[in-house]
Amino acid sequence: MPATGKEAYTSLRARLVLTNGYCAGGCAERRAEEQAQQQTQQVAQQVPRPQPAAEQVPVRQVVTPLRVVR
């Protein structure tokens, strides 16, 4: 919460500023937006990406002639 004047700056407020950082307003919204972006990036990194068609090598089957043993 922003201070209303000089008298609002107490040792407790100073400690909060040191531990949590100073915010002139709108910090909760910015923090929520940053967390949403981080979650989106983490999900994008976890999703496997399909290989491009050019890199896929077709598998050739090798047919070996049969020998008949009597």
Secondary structure, DSSP 8 states (H G I E B T S, - for coil): ---SSGGG--HHHHHHHHHH---SS-HHHHHHHHHHHHHHHHHHHHS-----GGG---------------
